[in-house]
Amino acid sequence: MKSGFDAVLNRRIVEIFPGEFFVWNDPRTVVSTLLGSCVAVCLYDARGVYGMNHFMLPGDLRDEGFLGNVDGRYGVHAMELLLGGLLGLGATRADLQAKVFGGGRTVGFESGIAQVNVDFAEAFLKMEGIPIRAVDTGGKLARRIYFFPEADIYVRKIPVND
């Protein structure tokens, strides 16, 4: 994670990387990440609590390697960490809303992991009863996203050459 001040936006910018998440309630903070086949889920509620994660693989609690190992690179843990952080800042689970980004096919082969990541995020949110308000996923695109506290997301799409 890296943080700095953007003079043009007159706001603090926090950049997260794969396996990380960030929660905040400061209206002058913007959070950003760069996505390829990874997925970022942005959650927010009406109380002004916001959060974003960035995960690489969906993960499965039944896999032996996940037992006792909470690793934010895996969606199953990234979502739990994000939810826990939001609730810790005072978010109300019933009021949470989501936006999902990423899952682009940005590597030179079709592994299918990008779509599996998207499918996982959408299934997890449905299971938790969190409505998805926006989705920008798939294609042969990388994405740089900026999550503003007004729950607006700016997406810069970056074409990928094969």
N, CA and C atoms as an extended XYZ file, in Angstrom:
486
Properties=species:S:1:pos:R:3:atomname:S:1:resname:S:1:resid:I:1 pbc="F F F"
N         0.851       -1.150        0.000 N   MET     1
C         0.000        0.000        0.000 CA  MET     1
C         0.909        1.228        0.000 C   MET     1
N         0.487        2.213       -0.781 N   LYS     2
C         1.243        3.453       -0.753 CA  LYS     2
C         0.253        4.602       -0.722 C   LYS     2
N         0.669        5.680       -0.085 N   SER     3
C        -0.221        6.807        0.124 CA  SER     3
C         0.503        8.101       -0.202 C   SER     3
N        -0.243        9.056       -0.734 N   GLY     4
C         0.322       10.367       -1.032 CA  GLY     4
C        -0.793       11.379       -1.207 C   GLY     4
N        -0.403       12.609       -1.492 N   PHE     5
C        -1.377       13.673       -1.679 CA  PHE     5
C        -1.388       14.084       -3.145 C   PHE     5
N        -2.585       14.193       -3.727 N   ASP     6
C        -2.744       14.631       -5.109 CA  ASP     6
C        -3.213       16.079       -5.088 C   ASP     6
N        -2.333       16.986       -5.538 N   ALA     7
C        -2.642       18.418       -5.504 CA  ALA     7
C        -3.776       18.782       -6.456 C   ALA     7
N        -3.883       18.088       -7.583 N   VAL     8
C        -4.949       18.383       -8.545 CA  VAL     8
C        -6.310       18.043       -7.944 C   VAL     8
N        -6.415       16.867       -7.348 N   LEU     9
C        -7.673       16.458       -6.721 CA  LEU     9
C        -7.871       17.076       -5.335 C   LEU     9
N        -6.774       17.567       -4.768 N   ASN    10
C        -6.778       18.113       -3.414 CA  ASN    10
C        -7.271       17.057       -2.412 C   ASN    10
N        -6.765       15.845       -2.601 N   ARG    11
C        -7.164       14.722       -1.755 CA  ARG    11
C        -5.986       13.778       -1.535 C   ARG    11
N        -6.090       13.012       -0.458 N   ARG    12
C        -5.147       11.925       -0.206 CA  ARG    12
C        -5.498       10.782       -1.147 C   ARG    12
N        -4.482       10.185       -1.773 N   ILE    13
C        -4.661        9.014       -2.645 CA  ILE    13
C        -3.948        7.832       -1.981 C   ILE    13
N        -4.681        6.731       -1.839 N   VAL    14
C        -4.111        5.491       -1.319 CA  VAL    14
C        -4.170        4.476       -2.444 C   VAL    14
N        -3.031        3.861       -2.767 N   GLU    15
C        -3.005        2.810       -3.790 CA  GLU    15
C        -2.826        1.473       -3.113 C   GLU    15
N        -3.720        0.528       -3.476 N   ILE    16
C        -3.584       -0.821       -2.935 CA  ILE    16
C        -3.108       -1.763       -4.039 C   ILE    16
N        -2.491       -2.851       -3.615 N   PHE    17
C        -1.894       -3.832       -4.514 CA  PHE    17
C        -2.523       -5.204       -4.262 C   PHE    17
N        -2.220       -6.206       -5.116 N   PRO    18
C        -2.819       -7.534       -4.929 CA  PRO    18
C        -2.646       -8.047       -3.498 C   PRO    18
N        -3.746       -8.560       -2.959 N   GLY    19
C        -3.728       -9.107       -1.609 CA  GLY    19
C        -4.034       -8.080       -0.530 C   GLY    19
N        -4.219       -6.825       -0.918 N   GLU    20
C        -4.468       -5.784        0.067 CA  GLU    20
C        -5.930       -5.324        0.046 C   GLU    20
N        -6.313       -4.673        1.123 N   PHE    21
C        -7.617       -4.017        1.183 CA  PHE    21
C        -7.437       -2.745        1.991 C   PHE    21
N        -8.373       -1.823        1.852 N   PHE    22
C        -8.310       -0.573        2.598 CA  PHE    22
C        -9.729       -0.148        2.916 C   PHE    22
N        -9.970        0.252        4.145 N   VAL    23
C       -11.267        0.794        4.546 CA  VAL    23
C       -11.040        2.190        5.095 C   VAL    23
N       -12.034        3.061        4.885 N   TRP    24
C       -11.878        4.436        5.344 CA  TRP    24
C       -13.233        5.106        5.503 C   TRP    24
N       -13.214        6.220        6.234 N   ASN    25
C       -14.411        7.031        6.393 CA  ASN    25
C       -14.084        8.521        6.267 C   ASN    25
N       -12.961        8.817        5.662 N   ASP    26
C       -12.522       10.192        5.438 CA  ASP    26
C       -12.968       10.634        4.041 C   ASP    26
N       -13.833       11.639        3.931 N   PRO    27
C       -14.346       12.047        2.619 CA  PRO    27
C       -13.296       12.677        1.706 C   PRO    27
N       -12.079       12.893        2.207 N   ARG    28
C       -11.034       13.495        1.376 CA  ARG    28
C       -10.014       12.457        0.906 C   ARG    28
N       -10.354       11.178        1.026 N   THR    29
C        -9.459       10.099        0.603 CA  THR    29
C       -10.047        9.393       -0.614 C   THR    29
N        -9.170        9.102       -1.578 N   VAL    30
C        -9.518        8.342       -2.779 CA  VAL    30
C        -8.615        7.111       -2.791 C   VAL    30
N        -9.174        5.949       -3.126 N   VAL    31
C        -8.383        4.714       -3.171 CA  VAL    31
C        -8.332        4.213       -4.604 C   VAL    31
N        -7.142        3.749       -5.001 N   SER    32
C        -6.905        3.340       -6.384 CA  SER    32
C        -6.215        1.982       -6.425 C   SER    32
N        -6.403        1.287       -7.554 N   THR    33
C        -5.664        0.052       -7.808 CA  THR    33
C        -5.618       -0.200       -9.307 C   THR    33
N        -4.692       -1.033       -9.730 N   LEU    34
C        -4.536       -1.423      -11.132 CA  LEU    34
C        -4.885       -2.903      -11.242 C   LEU    34
N        -5.831       -3.222      -12.131 N   LEU    35
C        -6.346       -4.585      -12.262 CA  LEU    35
C        -6.098       -5.153      -13.646 C   LEU    35
N        -5.753       -6.428      -13.685 N   GLY    36
C        -5.730       -7.193      -14.918 CA  GLY    36
C        -6.793       -8.271      -14.762 C   GLY    36
N        -6.357       -9.520      -14.535 N   SER    37
C        -7.314      -10.603      -14.295 CA  SER    37
C        -7.825      -10.594      -12.859 C   SER    37
N        -7.172       -9.814      -12.010 N   CYS    38
C        -7.617       -9.673      -10.623 CA  CYS    38
C        -8.951       -8.934      -10.571 C   CYS    38
N        -9.572       -8.986       -9.412 N   VAL    39
C       -10.842       -8.302       -9.195 CA  VAL    39
C       -10.724       -7.403       -7.973 C   VAL    39
N       -11.362       -6.247       -8.053 N   ALA    40
C       -11.522       -5.365       -6.894 CA  ALA    40
C       -13.007       -5.229       -6.617 C   ALA    40
N       -13.356       -5.393       -5.359 N   VAL    41
C       -14.731       -5.162       -4.921 CA  VAL    41
C       -14.710       -3.896       -4.077 C   VAL    41
N       -15.585       -2.961       -4.431 N   CYS    42
C       -15.729       -1.712       -3.696 CA  CYS    42
C       -17.046       -1.783       -2.936 C   CYS    42
N       -16.983       -1.611       -1.624 N   LEU    43
C       -18.177       -1.637       -0.783 CA  LEU    43
C       -18.325       -0.292       -0.088 C   LEU    43
N       -19.573        0.109        0.138 N   TYR    44
C       -19.833        1.378        0.825 CA  TYR    44
C       -21.221        1.330        1.436 C   TYR    44
N       -21.431        2.201        2.410 N   ASP    45
C       -22.764        2.338        2.983 CA  ASP    45
C       -23.115        3.813        3.126 C   ASP    45
N       -24.360        4.088        3.487 N   ALA    46
C       -24.860        5.462        3.558 CA  ALA    46
C       -24.228        6.256        4.697 C   ALA    46
N       -23.585        5.587        5.644 N   ARG    47
C       -22.951        6.278        6.767 CA  ARG    47
C       -21.606        6.891        6.393 C   ARG    47
N       -21.154        6.646        5.179 N   GLY    48
C       -19.868        7.193        4.757 CA  GLY    48
C       -18.687        6.322        5.112 C   GLY    48
N       -18.905        5.005        5.093 N   VAL    49
C       -17.821        4.051        5.305 CA  VAL    49
C       -17.583        3.349        3.975 C   VAL    49
N       -16.312        3.279        3.565 N   TYR    50
C       -15.948        2.775        2.245 CA  TYR    50
C       -14.836        1.747        2.374 C   TYR    50
N       -14.758        0.840        1.394 N   GLY    51
C       -13.685       -0.129        1.389 CA  GLY    51
C       -13.466       -0.724        0.014 C   GLY    51
N       -12.222       -1.118       -0.248 N   MET    52
C       -11.857       -1.757       -1.516 CA  MET    52
C       -10.853       -2.860       -1.222 C   MET    52
N       -10.990       -3.979       -1.945 N   ASN    53
C        -9.971       -5.022       -1.892 CA  ASN    53
C        -9.457       -5.290       -3.296 C   ASN    53
N        -8.431       -6.125       -3.400 N   HIS    54
C        -7.826       -6.488       -4.687 CA  HIS    54
C        -7.348       -7.933       -4.519 C   HIS    54
N        -8.075       -8.875       -5.167 N   PHE    55
C        -7.672      -10.271       -5.018 CA  PHE    55
C        -7.334      -10.904       -6.364 C   PHE    55
N        -6.502      -11.951       -6.291 N   MET    56
C        -5.949      -12.597       -7.479 CA  MET    56
C        -6.655      -13.893       -7.856 C   MET    56
N        -7.111      -14.634       -6.871 N   LEU    57
C        -7.719      -15.955       -7.074 CA  LEU    57
C        -8.900      -16.089       -6.135 C   LEU    57
N        -9.930      -16.852       -6.521 N   PRO    58
C       -11.094      -16.956       -5.645 CA  PRO    58
C       -10.805      -17.655       -4.319 C   PRO    58
N       -10.102      -18.781       -4.365 N   GLY    59
C        -9.810      -19.523       -3.141 CA  GLY    59
C       -10.961      -20.425       -2.742 C   GLY    59
N       -10.652      -21.401       -1.930 N   ASP    60
C       -11.633      -22.382       -1.495 CA  ASP    60
C       -11.241      -22.825       -0.096 C   ASP    60
N       -12.133      -22.652        0.854 N   LEU    61
C       -11.826      -23.015        2.233 CA  LEU    61
C       -11.548      -24.502        2.406 C   LEU    61
N       -11.997      -25.316        1.465 N   ARG    62
C       -11.769      -26.758        1.584 CA  ARG    62
C       -10.344      -27.144        1.212 C   ARG    62
N        -9.630      -26.253        0.503 N   ASP    63
C        -8.253      -26.560        0.128 CA  ASP    63
C        -7.367      -26.525        1.368 C   ASP    63
N        -6.557      -27.525        1.533 N   GLU    64
C        -5.712      -27.641        2.708 CA  GLU    64
C        -4.823      -26.421        2.903 C   GLU    64
N        -4.345      -25.841        1.825 N   GLY    65
C        -3.448      -24.690        1.923 CA  GLY    65
C        -4.086      -23.452        2.508 C   GLY    65
N        -5.405      -23.384        2.571 N   PHE    66
C        -6.081      -22.198        3.086 CA  PHE    66
C        -6.381      -22.290        4.573 C   PHE    66
N        -6.329      -23.483        5.135 N   LEU    67
C        -6.703      -23.648        6.530 CA  LEU    67
C        -5.737      -22.885        7.429 C   LEU    67
N        -6.273      -21.967        8.196 N   GLY    68
C        -5.445      -21.198        9.117 CA  GLY    68
C        -4.589      -20.148        8.444 C   GLY    68
N        -4.732      -19.955        7.155 N   ASN    69
C        -3.890      -19.000        6.434 CA  ASN    69
C        -4.780      -17.946        5.784 C   ASN    69
N        -4.989      -16.841        6.466 N   VAL    70
C        -5.824      -15.770        5.924 CA  VAL    70
C        -4.937      -14.916        5.026 C   VAL    70
N        -5.157      -15.052        3.741 N   ASP    71
C        -4.321      -14.378        2.748 CA  ASP    71
C        -5.229      -13.580        1.819 C   ASP    71
N        -5.066      -12.257        1.814 N   GLY    72
C        -5.899      -11.374        1.028 CA  GLY    72
C        -5.765      -11.523       -0.470 C   GLY    72
N        -4.826      -12.354       -0.937 N   ARG    73
C        -4.726      -12.593       -2.378 CA  ARG    73
C        -5.863      -13.476       -2.871 C   ARG    73
N        -6.515      -14.175       -1.942 N   TYR    74
C        -7.607      -15.077       -2.279 CA  TYR    74
C        -8.936      -14.426       -1.925 C   TYR    74
N        -9.862      -14.432       -2.883 N   GLY    75
C       -11.131      -13.751       -2.719 CA  GLY    75
C       -11.889      -14.134       -1.469 C   GLY    75
N       -11.875      -15.408       -1.127 N   VAL    76
C       -12.624      -15.865        0.034 CA  VAL    76
C       -12.154      -15.140        1.296 C   VAL    76
N       -10.871      -14.874        1.407 N   HIS    77
C       -10.343      -14.152        2.563 CA  HIS    77
C       -10.418      -12.644        2.354 C   HIS    77
N       -10.158      -12.192        1.136 N   ALA    78
C       -10.203      -10.759        0.844 CA  ALA    78
C       -11.571      -10.175        1.163 C   ALA    78
N       -12.621      -10.916        0.859 N   MET    79
C       -13.968      -10.423        1.142 CA  MET    79
C       -14.252      -10.387        2.640 C   MET    79
N       -13.817      -11.403        3.356 N   GLU    80
C       -14.030      -11.423        4.812 CA  GLU    80
C       -13.236      -10.307        5.495 C   GLU    80
N       -12.003      -10.081        5.052 N   LEU    81
C       -11.196       -9.002        5.618 CA  LEU    81
C       -11.843       -7.645        5.355 C   LEU    81
N       -12.324       -7.459        4.133 N   LEU    82
C       -12.972       -6.194        3.770 CA  LEU    82
C       -14.232       -5.972        4.603 C   LEU    82
N       -15.091       -6.986        4.685 N   LEU    83
C       -16.313       -6.860        5.482 CA  LEU    83
C       -15.996       -6.572        6.949 C   LEU    83
N       -15.047       -7.277        7.495 N   GLY    84
C       -14.666       -7.054        8.892 CA  GLY    84
C       -14.155       -5.645        9.126 C   GLY    84
N       -13.345       -5.146        8.199 N   GLY    85
C       -12.825       -3.787        8.323 CA  GLY    85
C       -13.923       -2.741        8.257 C   GLY    85
N       -14.866       -2.940        7.341 N   LEU    86
C       -15.984       -1.996        7.204 CA  LEU    86
C       -16.860       -1.985        8.451 C   LEU    86
N       -17.192       -3.173        8.948 N   LEU    87
C       -18.025       -3.258       10.141 CA  LEU    87
C       -17.308       -2.653       11.347 C   LEU    87
N       -15.995       -2.814       11.387 N   GLY    88
C       -15.198       -2.225       12.462 CA  GLY    88
C       -15.204       -0.703       12.445 C   GLY    88
N       -15.421       -0.109       11.281 N   LEU    89
C       -15.500        1.357       11.166 CA  LEU    89
C       -16.932        1.868       11.329 C   LEU    89
N       -17.870        0.968       11.569 N   GLY    90
C       -19.238        1.388       11.821 CA  GLY    90
C       -20.215        1.182       10.685 C   GLY    90
N       -19.795        0.518        9.614 N   ALA    91
C       -20.724        0.226        8.522 CA  ALA    91
C       -21.798       -0.737        9.022 C   ALA    91
N       -22.950       -0.682        8.395 N   THR    92
C       -24.043       -1.593        8.699 CA  THR    92
C       -24.186       -2.574        7.547 C   THR    92
N       -24.074       -3.855        7.849 N   ARG    93
C       -24.120       -4.890        6.804 CA  ARG    93
C       -25.353       -4.754        5.913 C   ARG    93
N       -26.499       -4.468        6.495 N   ALA    94
C       -27.748       -4.378        5.727 CA  ALA    94
C       -27.746       -3.207        4.742 C   ALA    94
N       -26.906       -2.212        4.988 N   ASP    95
C       -26.857       -1.027        4.120 CA  ASP    95
C       -25.737       -1.069        3.087 C   ASP    95
N       -24.905       -2.106        3.110 N   LEU    96
C       -23.772       -2.167        2.188 CA  LEU    96
C       -24.240       -2.323        0.747 C   LEU    96
N       -23.501       -1.678       -0.155 N   GLN    97
C       -23.707       -1.803       -1.590 CA  GLN    97
C       -22.336       -2.054       -2.217 C   GLN    97
N       -22.340       -2.660       -3.406 N   ALA    98
C       -21.084       -3.075       -4.021 CA  ALA    98
C       -20.953       -2.616       -5.463 C   ALA    98
N       -19.691       -2.500       -5.877 N   LYS    99
C       -19.326       -2.309       -7.276 CA  LYS    99
C       -18.141       -3.235       -7.528 C   LYS    99
N       -18.143       -3.912       -8.687 N   VAL   100
C       -17.148       -4.947       -8.984 CA  VAL   100
C       -16.402       -4.583      -10.270 C   VAL   100
N       -15.064       -4.702      -10.226 N   PHE   101
C       -14.229       -4.306      -11.362 CA  PHE   101
C       -13.120       -5.322      -11.599 C   PHE   101
N       -12.631       -5.369      -12.841 N   GLY   102
C       -11.478       -6.191      -13.189 CA  GLY   102
C       -11.867       -7.417      -13.986 C   GLY   102
N       -11.128       -8.495      -13.763 N   GLY   103
C       -11.412       -9.740      -14.452 CA  GLY   103
C       -11.147       -9.666      -15.949 C   GLY   103
N       -10.161       -8.865      -16.327 N   GLY   104
C        -9.802       -8.765      -17.743 CA  GLY   104
C        -8.871       -9.896      -18.164 C   GLY   104
N        -8.951      -10.291      -19.410 N   ARG   105
C        -8.052      -11.311      -19.948 CA  ARG   105
C        -6.811      -10.598      -20.469 C   ARG   105
N        -5.853      -10.394      -19.583 N   THR   106
C        -4.695       -9.560      -19.905 CA  THR   106
C        -3.414      -10.337      -20.139 C   THR   106
N        -3.457      -11.630      -20.006 N   VAL   107
C        -2.257      -12.436      -20.244 CA  VAL   107
C        -2.351      -13.076      -21.619 C   VAL   107
N        -1.253      -13.588      -22.117 N   GLY   108
C        -1.193      -14.120      -23.474 CA  GLY   108
C        -1.889      -15.453      -23.676 C   GLY   108
N        -2.537      -15.990      -22.663 N   PHE   109
C        -3.249      -17.251      -22.800 CA  PHE   109
C        -4.583      -17.138      -22.081 C   PHE   109
N        -5.485      -17.997      -22.407 N   GLU   110
C        -6.826      -17.975      -21.816 CA  GLU   110
C        -6.907      -19.001      -20.690 C   GLU   110
N        -6.585      -18.607      -19.494 N   SER   111
C        -6.644      -19.535      -18.367 CA  SER   111
C        -8.043      -19.624      -17.777 C   SER   111
N        -8.867      -18.633      -18.018 N   GLY   112
C       -10.210      -18.613      -17.460 CA  GLY   112
C       -10.272      -18.046      -16.055 C   GLY   112
N        -9.122      -17.758      -15.426 N   ILE   113
C        -9.122      -17.284      -14.039 CA  ILE   113
C        -9.813      -15.935      -13.904 C   ILE   113
N        -9.732      -15.088      -14.917 N   ALA   114
C       -10.374      -13.772      -14.838 CA  ALA   114
C       -11.875      -13.927      -14.606 C   ALA   114
N       -12.523      -14.773      -15.391 N   GLN   115
C       -13.970      -14.962      -15.241 CA  GLN   115
C       -14.301      -15.685      -13.949 C   GLN   115
N       -13.451      -16.604      -13.526 N   VAL   116
C       -13.672      -17.300      -12.257 CA  VAL   116
C       -13.645      -16.286      -11.105 C   VAL   116
N       -12.717      -15.312      -11.162 N   ASN   117
C       -12.655      -14.267      -10.136 CA  ASN   117
C       -13.936      -13.440      -10.100 C   ASN   117
N       -14.414      -13.051      -11.273 N   VAL   118
C       -15.643      -12.258      -11.363 CA  VAL   118
C       -16.820      -13.064      -10.826 C   VAL   118
N       -16.925      -14.318      -11.269 N   ASP   119
C       -18.025      -15.174      -10.818 CA  ASP   119
C       -18.016      -15.335       -9.303 C   ASP   119
N       -16.806      -15.509       -8.736 N   PHE   120
C       -16.690      -15.647       -7.289 CA  PHE   120
C       -17.206      -14.388       -6.583 C   PHE   120
N       -16.736      -13.217       -7.020 N   ALA   121
C       -17.134      -11.960       -6.369 CA  ALA   121
C       -18.653      -11.789       -6.407 C   ALA   121
N       -19.248      -12.038       -7.567 N   GLU   122
C       -20.695      -11.867       -7.692 CA  GLU   122
C       -21.456      -12.880       -6.827 C   GLU   122
N       -20.988      -14.121       -6.788 N   ALA   123
C       -21.643      -15.149       -5.974 CA  ALA   123
C       -21.518      -14.831       -4.484 C   ALA   123
N       -20.346      -14.380       -4.067 N   PHE   124
C       -20.132      -14.036       -2.659 CA  PHE   124
C       -21.072      -12.913       -2.239 C   PHE   124
N       -21.145      -11.866       -3.054 N   LEU   125
C       -22.002      -10.722       -2.728 CA  LEU   125
C       -23.473      -11.138       -2.685 C   LEU   125
N       -23.877      -11.985       -3.609 N   LYS   126
C       -25.268      -12.481       -3.615 CA  LYS   126
C       -25.539      -13.276       -2.348 C   LYS   126
N       -24.602      -14.156       -1.994 N   MET   127
C       -24.758      -14.977       -0.798 CA  MET   127
C       -24.880      -14.102        0.461 C   MET   127
N       -24.148      -12.995        0.501 N   GLU   128
C       -24.174      -12.096        1.652 CA  GLU   128
C       -25.336      -11.104        1.598 C   GLU   128
N       -26.092      -11.105        0.492 N   GLY   129
C       -27.223      -10.195        0.368 CA  GLY   129
C       -26.821       -8.752        0.119 C   GLY   129
N       -25.629       -8.553       -0.468 N   ILE   130
C       -25.135       -7.196       -0.753 CA  ILE   130
C       -25.424       -6.893       -2.221 C   ILE   130
N       -26.268       -5.896       -2.491 N   PRO   131
C       -26.599       -5.589       -3.885 CA  PRO   131
C       -25.410       -5.013       -4.649 C   PRO   131
N       -25.296       -5.452       -5.903 N   ILE   132
C       -24.234       -4.946       -6.793 CA  ILE   132
C       -24.832       -3.807       -7.602 C   ILE   132
N       -24.276       -2.614       -7.467 N   ARG   133
C       -24.789       -1.420       -8.136 CA  ARG   133
C       -24.092       -1.126       -9.460 C   ARG   133
N       -22.893       -1.673       -9.661 N   ALA   134
C       -22.175       -1.453      -10.924 CA  ALA   134
C       -21.173       -2.580      -11.127 C   ALA   134
N       -20.962       -2.935      -12.394 N   VAL   135
C       -19.984       -3.957      -12.764 CA  VAL   135
C       -19.270       -3.480      -14.017 C   VAL   135
N       -17.942       -3.562      -14.013 N   ASP   136
C       -17.143       -3.296      -15.209 CA  ASP   136
C       -16.051       -4.357      -15.214 C   ASP   136
N       -16.323       -5.474      -15.904 N   THR   137
C       -15.421       -6.615      -15.884 CA  THR   137
C       -15.252       -7.190      -17.285 C   THR   137
N       -14.243       -8.049      -17.409 N   GLY   138
C       -14.034       -8.810      -18.638 CA  GLY   138
C       -13.316       -8.047      -19.729 C   GLY   138
N       -13.348       -8.631      -20.909 N   GLY   139
C       -12.670       -8.052      -22.062 CA  GLY   139
C       -11.165       -8.204      -21.968 C   GLY   139
N       -10.495       -7.744      -22.997 N   LYS   140
C        -9.027       -7.771      -23.007 CA  LYS   140
C        -8.511       -6.411      -22.569 C   LYS   140
N        -8.837       -6.091      -21.301 N   LEU   141
C        -8.519       -4.786      -20.757 CA  LEU   141
C        -7.911       -4.903      -19.370 C   LEU   141
N        -6.947       -4.037      -19.119 N   ALA   142
C        -6.538       -3.769      -17.741 CA  ALA   142
C        -7.335       -2.534      -17.326 C   ALA   142
N        -7.446       -2.313      -16.053 N   ARG   143
C        -8.208       -1.165      -15.563 CA  ARG   143
C        -7.478       -0.509      -14.401 C   ARG   143
N        -7.408        0.788      -14.424 N   ARG   144
C        -6.974        1.574      -13.261 CA  ARG   144
C        -8.261        2.170      -12.704 C   ARG   144
N        -8.578        1.859      -11.455 N   ILE   145
C        -9.807        2.404      -10.877 CA  ILE   145
C        -9.476        3.338       -9.711 C   ILE   145
N       -10.318        4.326       -9.560 N   TYR   146
C       -10.233        5.291       -8.471 CA  TYR   146
C       -11.594        5.313       -7.783 C   TYR   146
N       -11.616        5.013       -6.503 N   PHE   147
C       -12.851        4.967       -5.727 CA  PHE   147
C       -12.928        6.239       -4.883 C   PHE   147
N       -13.852        7.113       -5.264 N   PHE   148
C       -14.069        8.369       -4.566 CA  PHE   148
C       -15.104        8.166       -3.463 C   PHE   148
N       -14.995        8.902       -2.359 N   PRO   149
C       -15.913        8.714       -1.235 CA  PRO   149
C       -17.372        8.994       -1.562 C   PRO   149
N       -17.632        9.641       -2.631 N   GLU   150
C       -19.016        9.867       -3.030 CA  GLU   150
C       -19.603        8.591       -3.638 C   GLU   150
N       -18.855        7.484       -3.536 N   ALA   151
C       -19.201        6.169       -4.085 CA  ALA   151
C       -19.158        6.187       -5.603 C   ALA   151
N       -18.464        7.165       -6.155 N   ASP   152
C       -18.235        7.211       -7.597 CA  ASP   152
C       -16.928        6.487       -7.900 C   ASP   152
N       -16.916        5.771       -8.994 N   ILE   153
C       -15.708        5.076       -9.413 CA  ILE   153
C       -15.323        5.608      -10.787 C   ILE   153
N       -14.076        6.036      -10.896 N   TYR   154
C       -13.550        6.424      -12.199 CA  TYR   154
C       -12.729        5.241      -12.693 C   TYR   154
N       -12.995        4.785      -13.928 N   VAL   155
C       -12.296        3.639      -14.499 CA  VAL   155
C       -11.555        4.086      -15.744 C   VAL   155
N       -10.242        3.882      -15.760 N   ARG   156
C        -9.447        4.127      -16.962 CA  ARG   156
C        -9.122        2.759      -17.553 C   ARG   156
N        -9.653        2.489      -18.740 N   LYS   157
C        -9.426        1.196      -19.381 CA  LYS   157
C        -8.158        1.251      -20.208 C   LYS   157
N        -7.379        0.168      -20.088 N   ILE   158
C        -6.088        0.091      -20.753 CA  ILE   158
C        -6.098       -1.138      -21.658 C   ILE   158
N        -6.162       -0.944      -22.996 N   PRO   159
C        -6.155       -2.100      -23.907 CA  PRO   159
C        -4.858       -2.892      -23.768 C   PRO   159
N        -4.989       -4.203      -23.931 N   VAL   160
C        -3.831       -5.107      -23.820 CA  VAL   160
C        -3.591       -5.716      -25.200 C   VAL   160
N        -2.363       -5.646      -25.666 N   ASN   161
C        -2.008       -6.251      -26.946 CA  ASN   161
C        -1.560       -7.675      -26.739 C   ASN   161
N        -2.055       -8.580      -27.587 N   ASP   162
C        -1.635       -9.993      -27.478 CA  ASP   162
C        -0.342      -10.212      -28.195 C   ASP   162
